[in-house]
Amino acid sequence: NMKACLNTYKKMITSIVNGKNPKTQQAYSINSIKQTLQSVLFVGTKYMDNFELLFKKTKASQIKKYIQTQFEKYKELSKNQNTERQSTKEYPTFNDYLSKVIEKFGEKSKEYLISYLYSVFTVRDNFKKMLIIDNMKDNNGKDNFLLISRAKMMFIVNDFKTKKKYEKLQFTVTDTKLKQMIKAYINNPVNVKNREKFGNYLFGKSSLSPFVSKLNQSLEYNDLGGINIYRHMRVSDSNPNISFEERKKLSDSMGHSITVQSQYRRNLKIIE
């Protein structure tokens, strides 16, 4: 009952801040508290137009101001906590990571192909629904494609998170090893049948995030997340003394700004 909760809004906020997970009995994280307060504000100001639909103008103003203040407080605490984590969390180098993937799954595995692909072309989760085409004329400018023609092999990423800020991402594969791995994967009889059944997609329609998260857990990188680990490793692996032009080229190829690139840079450590 939204109105009942907001009628005792200070008590409600105290319950959110001091609440515990009913299954684990652990206190909620700062980020979870921030998101919950943000949701309360969203419901109050969007779905119900504003708090004045539920209360008189003066009380509605008090409620909104109080919750807004608490949200800003936990937003700042969450930001500070993330900044501290960024400065202390250690990531493996790409070489170390790839070595562990080979050791566990082998060079012919899907796990190694995806890991190696991200070490060369480090986008976000943009390989889902990636259609295989053999003619550039089939590029509609909206979807994502892998062009394989006699002349070249090229990834064409039209649909990505920051597409309004950056030009489409195109990456021509010149790495012989990567070319061979992709062709071997595509020509695998099992994958041929899957494409005939579900569509001519390189890795299918589904997101790769769950696959990569499971891969990282199997390598005991439990706290390093999913696909984002590749983006952090790629930036951290790069020479910190490279020129602005080289940094700009790398950030453009990854579809983010140089500011974000600096945030991605992490401590590197060979994790046994």
C-alpha positions as CSV (number, residue, x, y, z in Angstrom):
1,N,0.0,0.0,0.0
2,M,1.9,3.0,-1.3
3,K,-0.1,5.6,0.5
4,A,0.2,3.8,3.9
5,C,4.0,3.5,3.5
6,L,4.4,7.1,2.5
7,N,2.1,8.3,5.3
8,T,4.9,7.1,7.7
9,Y,7.7,7.9,5.3
10,K,10.5,8.3,7.8
11,K,9.7,4.9,9.3
12,M,9.6,3.4,5.8
13,I,13.0,4.8,5.0
14,T,14.4,3.5,8.3
15,S,13.1,0.1,7.4
16,I,14.7,0.2,4.0
17,V,18.1,1.4,5.4
18,N,18.1,-1.1,8.3
19,G,16.5,-4.0,6.4
20,K,18.0,-7.4,6.0
21,N,17.7,-10.1,3.3
22,P,15.1,-12.5,4.7
23,K,17.0,-15.5,3.3
24,T,20.5,-14.7,4.4
25,Q,19.7,-12.2,7.2
26,Q,22.5,-10.0,5.8
27,A,22.1,-6.2,5.7
28,Y,21.3,-4.8,2.2
29,S,24.2,-3.3,0.3
30,I,24.5,0.5,-0.1
31,N,23.8,0.1,-3.8
32,S,20.6,-1.9,-3.1
33,I,19.4,0.8,-0.7
34,K,20.1,3.5,-3.3
35,Q,18.2,1.6,-6.0
36,T,15.2,1.0,-3.6
37,L,15.0,4.7,-2.7
38,Q,15.2,5.6,-6.4
39,S,12.4,3.2,-7.2
40,V,10.2,4.8,-4.5
41,L,10.8,8.2,-6.1
42,F,10.1,6.9,-9.6
43,V,6.8,5.4,-8.6
44,G,5.8,8.5,-6.7
45,T,6.7,11.0,-9.5
46,K,6.1,8.9,-12.7
47,Y,3.4,6.3,-12.2
48,M,1.3,8.6,-9.9
49,D,2.3,11.8,-11.6
50,N,3.4,13.2,-8.3
51,F,3.0,12.8,-4.6
52,E,0.2,15.4,-4.6
53,L,-2.2,12.8,-5.9
54,L,-1.9,11.1,-2.6
55,F,-1.4,13.9,-0.1
56,K,-2.0,17.6,0.3
57,K,0.7,19.8,-1.4
58,T,2.6,20.7,1.8
59,K,2.9,17.1,3.0
60,A,3.6,15.8,-0.5
61,S,6.5,18.3,-0.8
62,Q,7.9,17.2,2.6
63,I,7.8,13.5,1.6
64,K,9.4,14.0,-1.7
65,K,12.2,16.2,-0.3
66,Y,13.0,13.8,2.5
67,I,13.2,10.7,0.2
68,Q,15.1,12.7,-2.4
69,T,17.7,13.7,0.2
70,Q,18.1,10.2,1.4
71,F,18.5,9.0,-2.2
72,E,21.2,11.6,-2.8
73,K,22.9,10.5,0.4
74,Y,23.1,6.8,-0.6
75,K,23.9,7.7,-4.2
76,E,27.0,9.5,-3.0
77,L,27.9,6.6,-0.6
78,S,27.5,4.1,-3.5
79,K,29.7,6.2,-5.8
80,N,32.4,6.5,-3.1
81,Q,32.2,2.7,-2.5
82,N,32.5,2.0,-6.2
83,T,35.5,4.3,-6.5
84,E,37.2,2.5,-3.7
85,R,36.6,-0.9,-5.3
86,Q,37.9,0.3,-8.6
87,S,41.2,1.4,-7.0
88,T,41.7,-2.0,-5.1
89,K,40.1,-4.7,-7.3
90,E,42.7,-6.7,-9.3
91,Y,42.2,-8.1,-12.7
92,P,44.2,-10.7,-14.6
93,T,46.1,-9.8,-17.7
94,F,44.5,-11.0,-20.9
95,N,47.4,-13.4,-21.5
96,D,47.0,-14.9,-18.1
97,Y,43.2,-15.2,-18.6
98,L,43.5,-16.8,-22.1
99,S,46.1,-19.3,-20.7
100,K,43.7,-20.4,-18.0
101,V,40.8,-20.8,-20.6
102,I,43.1,-23.0,-22.8
103,E,44.2,-25.1,-19.8
104,K,40.6,-25.7,-18.8
105,F,38.7,-25.9,-22.1
106,G,41.2,-26.2,-24.9
107,E,42.0,-24.1,-27.9
108,K,39.1,-25.5,-30.0
109,S,36.5,-24.6,-27.4
110,K,33.7,-22.0,-27.7
111,E,35.0,-20.5,-24.4
112,Y,38.4,-19.9,-25.9
113,L,37.0,-18.5,-29.2
114,I,34.8,-15.9,-27.3
115,S,37.6,-15.0,-24.9
116,Y,40.1,-14.5,-27.8
117,L,37.6,-12.6,-29.9
118,Y,37.0,-10.2,-27.0
119,S,40.8,-9.7,-26.6
120,V,40.9,-8.5,-30.2
121,F,37.6,-6.7,-30.6
122,T,36.4,-5.6,-27.2
123,V,32.8,-4.5,-27.5
124,R,30.0,-5.0,-25.0
125,D,27.5,-7.8,-25.3
126,N,27.1,-7.1,-29.1
127,F,27.7,-10.6,-30.5
128,K,24.2,-11.8,-29.8
129,K,21.9,-11.9,-32.9
130,M,24.9,-11.4,-35.1
131,L,23.9,-12.5,-38.6
132,I,26.5,-14.1,-40.9
133,I,26.4,-12.5,-44.4
134,D,28.5,-12.8,-47.5
135,N,27.7,-9.5,-49.2
136,M,27.9,-6.0,-47.8
137,K,24.6,-5.2,-49.5
138,D,22.9,-7.3,-46.8
139,N,24.0,-4.8,-44.2
140,N,20.7,-2.9,-43.3
141,G,22.5,-0.4,-41.1
142,K,20.4,-1.5,-38.1
143,D,21.4,-5.0,-37.0
144,N,24.8,-6.6,-36.3
145,F,26.6,-8.7,-38.8
146,L,29.7,-10.8,-39.5
147,L,30.6,-10.4,-43.1
148,I,32.6,-13.3,-44.6
149,S,33.4,-12.8,-48.3
150,R,36.3,-13.8,-50.5
151,A,37.9,-10.4,-49.9
152,K,37.5,-9.9,-46.1
153,M,36.1,-10.9,-42.8
154,M,34.5,-8.0,-40.9
155,F,32.3,-7.4,-37.8
156,I,29.7,-4.7,-38.4
157,V,28.1,-3.5,-35.1
158,N,25.2,-1.1,-35.9
159,D,23.2,-1.7,-32.7
160,F,25.1,-0.9,-29.5
161,K,24.6,1.0,-26.3
162,T,26.2,4.3,-27.3
163,K,25.2,4.3,-31.0
164,K,23.8,7.8,-30.7
165,K,27.2,9.2,-29.7
166,Y,29.5,7.1,-31.9
167,E,29.6,5.9,-35.5
168,K,28.9,2.3,-36.2
169,L,31.6,-0.1,-35.1
170,Q,33.4,-1.9,-37.9
171,F,36.3,-4.3,-37.3
172,T,38.1,-6.0,-40.1
173,V,39.7,-9.3,-38.9
174,T,43.3,-9.5,-39.9
175,D,44.4,-11.9,-37.2
176,T,44.9,-15.2,-39.1
177,K,44.4,-17.3,-35.9
178,L,41.1,-15.6,-35.2
179,K,39.9,-16.1,-38.8
180,Q,40.7,-19.8,-38.6
181,M,38.9,-20.2,-35.3
182,I,35.8,-18.4,-36.5
183,K,35.6,-20.5,-39.7
184,A,36.2,-23.7,-37.8
185,Y,33.4,-22.8,-35.3
186,I,31.0,-21.8,-38.1
187,N,31.7,-25.0,-40.1
188,N,31.3,-27.3,-37.1
189,P,28.4,-29.7,-38.0
190,V,26.6,-29.0,-34.7
191,N,26.7,-25.3,-35.2
192,V,25.6,-25.6,-38.8
193,K,22.5,-27.5,-37.7
194,N,21.8,-24.9,-35.0
195,R,21.9,-22.1,-37.6
196,E,19.6,-24.0,-39.9
197,K,17.1,-24.4,-37.0
198,F,17.4,-21.1,-35.1
199,G,18.7,-18.6,-37.7
200,N,22.0,-17.8,-39.3
201,Y,23.5,-16.2,-36.2
202,L,27.1,-16.6,-35.2
203,F,26.4,-17.3,-31.5
204,G,22.6,-17.5,-31.6
205,K,20.0,-15.1,-30.5
206,S,20.7,-15.1,-26.8
207,S,23.0,-12.7,-24.8
208,L,26.5,-14.0,-24.2
209,S,26.6,-12.5,-20.7
210,P,25.4,-15.6,-18.8
211,F,27.8,-17.8,-20.8
212,V,30.8,-15.5,-19.9
213,S,29.7,-15.2,-16.3
214,K,29.6,-19.0,-16.0
215,L,33.0,-19.1,-17.7
216,N,34.5,-16.7,-15.2
217,Q,33.1,-18.6,-12.3
218,S,34.7,-21.8,-13.7
219,L,38.0,-20.0,-13.8
220,E,37.4,-18.9,-10.1
221,Y,37.1,-15.2,-11.1
222,N,33.9,-15.1,-9.1
223,D,33.9,-11.4,-8.2
224,L,34.9,-10.0,-11.6
225,G,31.5,-10.1,-13.3
226,G,30.8,-11.1,-16.9
227,I,31.6,-9.5,-20.2
228,N,32.7,-6.3,-18.5
229,I,35.9,-8.1,-17.3
230,Y,37.1,-8.1,-20.9
231,R,36.7,-4.4,-21.3
232,H,38.6,-3.7,-18.1
233,M,41.4,-6.1,-19.1
234,R,41.7,-4.6,-22.5
235,V,42.1,-1.1,-21.2
236,S,44.3,-2.1,-18.3
237,D,46.5,-4.1,-20.6
238,S,47.2,-1.1,-22.8
239,N,50.2,1.0,-22.2
240,P,49.3,3.8,-19.8
241,N,51.7,6.1,-21.7
242,I,50.2,5.8,-25.1
243,S,49.4,9.0,-27.0
244,F,46.0,10.7,-26.8
245,E,45.4,9.7,-30.4
246,E,46.0,6.1,-29.6
247,R,43.7,6.3,-26.6
248,K,41.0,7.9,-28.7
249,K,41.3,5.2,-31.3
250,L,41.0,2.5,-28.6
251,S,38.0,4.2,-26.9
252,D,36.2,4.6,-30.3
253,S,36.7,0.9,-31.2
254,M,35.1,0.0,-27.8
255,G,32.3,2.4,-28.2
256,H,32.9,4.6,-25.1
257,S,34.5,7.9,-24.1
258,I,38.1,8.4,-23.0
259,T,36.7,9.4,-19.6
260,V,35.1,6.0,-19.3
261,Q,38.3,4.4,-20.5
262,S,40.2,5.9,-17.6
263,Q,37.6,4.5,-15.2
264,Y,38.1,1.0,-16.7
265,R,41.8,1.0,-16.0
266,R,42.4,-1.3,-13.1
267,N,45.2,-2.9,-11.2
268,L,46.6,-5.9,-13.1
269,K,47.8,-9.0,-11.4
270,I,48.5,-12.6,-12.5
271,I,46.0,-14.4,-10.4
272,E,46.9,-18.0,-9.8
